[in-house]
Structures are given as structure tokens and as C-alpha cells.
Amino acid sequence: MQRSRRGWAAAVGFTVTMILLVTLAVSPGLNTFGLVVIASIAAAVSVFYFAFASGRFFTVAFANYLALYTCVFVFFVQVNFLPNLSLWAIKVGFLLPIIAFMLGALRDRPRIQSIVSAEHLREQRSFWRPFIWLLPVMLIGAATFALPGKGLSTAWHDGLFVGAMTLVALIVLFVSREVAIFLLDTGLLFEDFFRRISRLVVPTFAFLTFYTLLIVIFACLYRIIDVYTLSPHFRIAGELREIAFLESLYFSVITLSTVGYGDIVPTSDPIRVIAAIQIVLGVLLLLFGFTEIRRYTVEQEERERERRR
């Protein structure tokens, strides 16, 4: 029971954190709509977690698709309905598909539970079936682009919006079983993915050690050369001046990653040569680093096969 509660707390905590990021981005100040988003999604994850005993990796998939739904929902509201839309209509419209999905999943609980208990991906599954709802939902969304400029009142906008979201909810209700099973399969894929990643902790840490070593060494070189010579070697935000240590670290990072934002520019040939050397070393480190990580992974897989024998 205690493990179940910890798992539920982790599932809800991860999902709420994910959705909170999206909510704060699309709804600054965390207004009532933002609170509705967080509360409704936390409730949805809780229901699914306890109803189907789904794992933590299912939560990753669920949170991702809920965040995607939130982004698409806000896009259509802002583009086609605001400012002629009441807040109650926005809240109701957002909740309808989520409620429909949960009701449909609970309706088909035995079938979905069999997938959960299997703990492996289905060998035979139709890829397109979880996405049946996409075409009609896209048509409904496309139809809303005809609304701006029609001079409709707020009441008309509220009615059309809630009606459109009701149609979307009915579609989601109809295909909720396939979508839920697809999410569970995705969660199993995430679990396998994280299991593979866990094998890479040691070689990745070694790679990052060398990577950060290059960053620090070259940052110190940039700083030392600039401080102990007569003229500045960098143009920073359009100003020719001495580079600070934190700025040299930043320049070293963007040089090693070959990003080059252009806010810090070397103006002398010695610094340009050193930067070029750092770029070459960085590319070589990436090539050899990824090769070694791959070799380590293959060796670990071979050892596991030998142990199984």
C-alpha cells in the first residue's frame, strides 16, 4: 500500500510538474483556467493510476500527450475564439475531452487491464487505430478558422466552441479504448528506453568529465590571454572589452558545441586559432565518445546474454 502511494505521488507529481510548465507558459499568473488544467489532469492521472495499476512510465507518456493537448487547445482558443469567448466556456471545453477519455477507458477497463497485466507490447496491433480521431478532430479544428471576422456575439462563440468540444469529446469517447492501450504500449516503450539508458550512466559520466574538462581549460585560456595582454581580444555585445570569467566559460561552451550565437566574438588571430583548436578537439571527442559509449553498451548486452545462458 505504501509503495502504491509512493508510485501515485510520483505519477501525479511528474504530470503536474509537466503540465505546470505548459500552464505557466500559456496562462501567465496561474489564473483560474490554469488551476482547472492542473487539477483536472492530476485527477485524470490518479484515476488511471489506481484503476489500471499503470506504471510510472505510462505517466511519462500520459503527461506528454496531455501537455500536447493543452498546447493545441490553447492555440485554437487564442487564434479563433479570443477575445469573444467566456471563461466558463474555455474551462468546460478543456474538460470535456479529458472526461470523455476517462469514462471511455473505465468502460473498457477489463480489456485495458489485460494489456497492463501482460507487461509487454502487443505483437499484433494496428498502428493507425489509435489515431482514428485525428481526422475528424482536425476537420473540426479547421472549421473554426472560419469564425474570425464573422461578427458573432460572445454567446454565439460560447455555443459554437462548447459544441465543437462536445463533438471532439464524443470522438474521444468512441476511440478511448484504443488510445488508452496505445498509451500503455508507449509507457512500456519508455520503460525499455530508460532501462537501456541506465546502462549508459558510467560511460556518459566519463564522457561528460572530459567534455567539461575541455570547457574549463579553454575558458581559462581565453580569460588569461585577455587579462594579461595589452588589448582586448573579444567583442562582447558589440563592445570591445575584457572578457569576464563567466563570459569566458559561456564562450567556451558555445564554441565547443559549435553553436556560435554571435554575442561574443573573438577579434584577434590568436584567440581565433585557439577557438578553432577547441572546435576540432570537441568534434573528435564527440566521435570517440559516442564510439566508446556504443562499444560499452554492446559489451554489457553480451555479458547479459552470457549470464542468461
NUVO-209171 format. One record per residue (C-alpha): z, x, y; residue in one letter. Coordinates in steps of 0.001 Angstrom, whole numbers, padded with zeros to 6 digits, always signed. Each point is the difference from the previous one (the first is absolute). Example, Ala and Ser with C-alpha at 12.3 -4.5 7.8 and 13.67 -1.06 7.14 Angstrom:
# NUVO-209171
+007800+012300-004500A
-000660+001370+003440S
This chain:
# NUVO-209171
+000000+000000+000000M
+000897+002826+002363Q
-003294+001760-000790R
-001840-003251+000666S
+001661-000318+003383R
-000852+003601+000867R
-003582-000601-001034G
-000160-003166+002080W
+001479+001807+003009A
-002550+002815-000351A
-002862-002478-000383A
+000983-002089+003003V
+000921+003059+002058G
-003358+001674-000568F
-001951-003164+000711T
+001964-000872+003128V
-000438+003549+001304T
-003749-000180-000608M
-000337-003393+001632I
+002341+000983+002852L
-002392+002789+000964L
-002913-002440+000093V
+002043-002633+001826T
+001210+002366+002712L
-003585+001144+000501A
-001540-003479+000271V
+002983-001812+001503S
+001885+002335+002407P
+003623-000836+000629G
+000479-001662-003402L
-000285-003584+001272N
+000532-003129-002064T
-003376+000358-001705F
+000935+003519-001083G
+003281-001245-001427L
-001839-002764-001883V
-002374+002585-001454V
+002803+002267-001224I
+002181-002820-001357A
-002831-001784-001819S
-001340+003147-001639I
+003467+001183-001032A
+000564-003413-001579A
-003370+000166-001790A
+000783+003421-001462V
+003456-001162-001093S
-001400-003054-001775V
-002671+002018-001756F
+002428+002782-000950Y
+002522-002297-001684F
-002492-002526-001385A
-002178+002571-001729F
+002314+003047-000274A
-002757+002026+001630S
+000447+003726+000505G
+000352+002034+003148R
-003639+001073-000092F
-001135-003591+000085F
+001871-000164+003302T
-002175+002798+001376V
-003136-001998-000794A
+001519-003277+001220F
+001187+001537+003276A
-003418+001553+000582N
-001884-003271-000409Y
+002534-001961+002031L
-000343+002547+002800A
-003790-000310-000234L
+000269-003792+000153Y
+002216+000283+003087T
-002528+002259+001741C
-002936-002310-000755V
+002008-003057+001040F
+000970+001525+003355V
-003596+001110+000586F
-001406-003517-000372F
+002796-001544+002045V
-000461+002409+002897Q
-003799-000030-000024V
-000756-003686-000555N
+003068-002068+000867F
+002197+001590+002645L
+001110-000975+002583P
-000775-003627-000956N
+002313-000131-003000L
+003612-001103-000310S
+002598+002291-001514L
+000963-002591-002622W
-003610-000115-001219A
-000074+003798-000354I
+003200-000018-002058K
-001105-002877-002225V
-003455+001485-000472G
+001428+003351-001035F
+002403-001513-002520L
-002404-002400-001726L
-001972+002527-002134P
+003174+001894-000968I
+001735-003191-001119I
-003133-001099-001858A
-000202+003321-001811F
+003650-000131-001086M
-000292-003620-001182L
-003117+000810-001975G
+001579+003095-001548A
+003107-001955-001007L
-002218-002710-001457R
-001677+002547-002280D
+003149+001988-000651R
-000326+000216-003848P
-003481+001524+000169R
+000996+002466+002698I
+003264+000877-001776Q
-001963+001008-003093S
-001858+002564+002093I
+003271+001334+001414V
+001572+000390-003437S
-003100+001752-001344A
+000573+002919+002399E
-003599+001171-000262H
-003285-000818+001611L
-002096-002681-001598R
-002900+001524-001882E
-002301-002924+000659Q
+000069-001464+003461R
-002649-001215+002388S
+000016+002017+003185F
-001391-002721+002236W
+002365-002834-000935R
+002941+001046+002217P
-002398-000047+002951F
-001405-003500-000481I
+001839-001097+003121W
-001649+002630+002204L
-003332-001755+000522L
+001322-003432+001077P
+002778+001602+002052V
-002549+002227+001734M
-002142-003066+000747L
+003012-001759+001518I
+000789+003076+002072G
-003632+000313+001139A
-000029-003651+001075A
+002903+000636+002397T
-002190+002300+002087F
-001757-003130+001306A
+003201-001244+001674L
+000276+002269+003078P
-001779-001463+002997G
-000005-003587-001288K
+002606-001123+002531G
+002263-001600-002609L
+003576-000919+000851S
+003070+001648-001497T
+000563-002993-002270A
-003528+000344-001392W
+000487+003726-000560H
+003304-000642-001779D
-001552-002620-002244G
-003074+002049-000863L
+002063+003109-000631F
+002551-001695-002258V
-002843-001810-001777G
-001844+003282-000628A
+003149+001680-001305M
+000670-003033-002224T
-003442+000469-001574L
+000760+003685-000496V
+003348-000913-001585A
-001703-002401-002434L
-002436+002722-001027I
+002880+002448-000508V
+001876-002625-002040L
-003056-000444-002232F
-000431+003726-000763V
+003648+001090+000284S
+000298+000795-003715R
-002880+002468+000036E
+001202+001553+003251V
+003549+000395-001373A
-001271+001618-003205I
-002237+002272+002067F
+003040+001070+002056L
+001966+000722-003155L
-002858+002102-001371D
-000142+001827+003321T
+003731+000651-000241G
-000494+001570-003432L
-002719+002211+001449L
+002399+001068+002764F
+002617+000813-002630E
-002434+002205-001897D
-001095+001605+003267F
+003569+000878+001054F
+000755+001310-003488R
-002895+002419+000351R
+001088+000985+003504I
+003489+000845-001242S
-001536+002769-002120R
-001382+001637+003134L
+003297+000464+001854V
+000468+003685-000917V
-003564+001263+000682P
-000282-002134+003125T
+003250+001407+001347F
-001272+003536-000650A
-003267-000815+001761F
+001817-001468+003015L
+002217+003097+000136T
-003030+002265+000455F
-001581-002497+002381Y
+003023-000134+002295T
+000337+003790-000245L
-003492+000391+001459L
+000818-002510+002744I
+003148+001843+001078V
-001491+003509-000183I
-003052-000859+002089F
+002050-002079+002446A
+002169+003046+000617C
-003083+002187+000468L
-001447-002395+002578Y
+003299-000149+001867R
+000667+003756-000104I
-003476+000973+001170I
+000160-002525+002844D
+003475+001073+001131V
-000429+003779-000200Y
-003382+000269+001712T
-000795-000248+003676L
-002182-003142+000087S
+000223-003362-001811P
-002209-000451-003056H
+000084-003814-000233F
-001181-002910+002094R
+002512-002813-000579I
-000895-003501+001227A
-002503+001581+002367G
+002517+002514+001391E
-000203+003736-000680L
+003600+001003-000716R
+002362+001645-002495E
+000367-001895-003242I
+003461-001204-001053A
+001271+000570-003547F
-000200-003677-000985L
-003508-000129+001424E
-000936+003072-002035S
+001329-001715-003151L
-002049-003081+000826Y
-003114+002127+000658F
+000559+001836-003289S
+000187-003295-001900V
-003178-001465+001479I
-001814+003320-000462T
+000992+000326-003662L
-000988-003621-000624S
-003294+000588+001921T
+000640-003108+002111V
-000367+001493+003470G
+000968-002779+002422Y
-000994+002109+002994G
+003246-000430+001958D
+000850+003686-000643I
-002974+002371+000200V
+000000+003795-000527P
-001646+001775+002921T
+000008+003648-001127S
-001948+001757-002747D
+003073+001432-001820P
+001535-003481-000389I
-003333-001436-001107R
-000266+002684-002688V
+003543-000673-001224I
-000679-003756-000066A
-003174+000599-002011A
+001949+002121-002501I
+002606-002761-000339Q
-002706-002596-000672I
-001570+002163-002732V
+003380+000641-001613L
+000770-003718+000168G
-003246-000925-001757V
+000624+002620-002699L
+003559-001266-000453L
-001277-003551-000449L
-002587+001082-002577L
+002388+002139-002043F
+002892-002399+000515G
-001824-003040-001333F
-001332+002083-002901T
+003495+001117-000957E
+001405-003519+000329I
-002768-001284-002271R
+000619+002785-002527R
+003734-000731-000011Y
-000671-003691-000585T
-002324+000687-002938V
+002553+002341-001577E
+002736-002625+000349Q
-002197-002638-001628E
-000794+002348-002890E
+003700+000713-000524R
+000752-003719-000111E
-002716-000524-002613R
+001442+002817-002115E
+003505-001482+000209R
-001316-003383-001098R
-001597+001583-003053R
